[in-house]
């Protein structure tokens, strides 16, 4: 049975005591986890494991059909509990970036009927590529107007909520969900839906802030043309 993925429920939880389900050399599976394994353009958390006052680094994570397997820099004692610790500042920033990418995608969809061709979060910035339906629609894009619309969202109090539903019931959400559900791997039976108030609803397993007002206003926003119908938006949070 898949362990309890607490990062899906509490993105601000950065420390957890849990037991070990399985150890195989440097590979370990936990009963519960707050360590985001990476995916959807968001990198794996910077995380450490504490056991018997010794600190282990989490080097890699691989999510399978039934569990997440983490690779550590040394072997744990399978009979003793551990403390998972997430880098708080890194988690906070990536949660802001991920939510911000949802906001950008939602505004672009509403104003220009854009879809997202790709997105990625890095340690110091995030980027998203917006695909316009036609080159004419792209020519209507005004960076200043678009950025003002983003800032308006960030200056308001839009709650960010999550729920997990079965894949077979996703049809009830299809009129609202922007994500193409058919692109989600078939082995994923339970799908997490992230909703930003009345702005956006999307299938997503990443970490997010609880309200758009928690996203930094100290941002650098740039755009770059990537072809006749595509624009790349780069966003950087300035500490």
Secondary structure by P-SEA (a helix, b strand, c coil): ccccccccccccccbbbbbbccccccccccccccccccccccccccbbbbcccbbbbbccccccccbbbbbccccccccbbbbbbcaaaaaaaaaaaaaaaaaaaaaaaaacccccccccccccbbbbbbbbccaaaaaaccaaaaaaaaaaaaacbbbbbbbbbccccccccccccccccccccccccbbbbbbcccccccccccccccccccccccbbbbbbbccccbbbbbbbbcc
